């Protein structure tokens, strides 16, 4: 195994708020209003940090 390869893939591939929200909206098959972008992105990042911790990573 390549030591540079992460053990677990990130839950999300996008980093910009709007792109991250669009990725999530596409995954759940739902349109999300612009007013939700910041909150959805913040929650997605929180979930990613939590998943990383559960997998033995660092937050």
Rosetta blueprint (number, residue, H / E / L):
1 X L
2 X L
3 X L
4 X L
5 X L
6 X L
7 X L
8 X L
9 X L
10 X L
11 X L
12 X L
13 X L
14 X L
15 X L
16 X L
17 X H
18 X H
19 X H
20 X H
21 X H
22 X H
23 X H
24 X H
25 X H
26 X H
27 X H
28 X H
29 X L
30 X L
31 X L
32 X L
33 X L
34 X H
35 X H
36 X H
37 X H
38 X H
39 X H
40 X H
41 X H
42 X H
43 X H
44 X H
45 X H
46 X H
47 X H
48 X H
49 X H
50 X H
51 X H
52 X H
53 X H
54 X H
55 X L
56 X L
57 X L
58 X L
59 X L
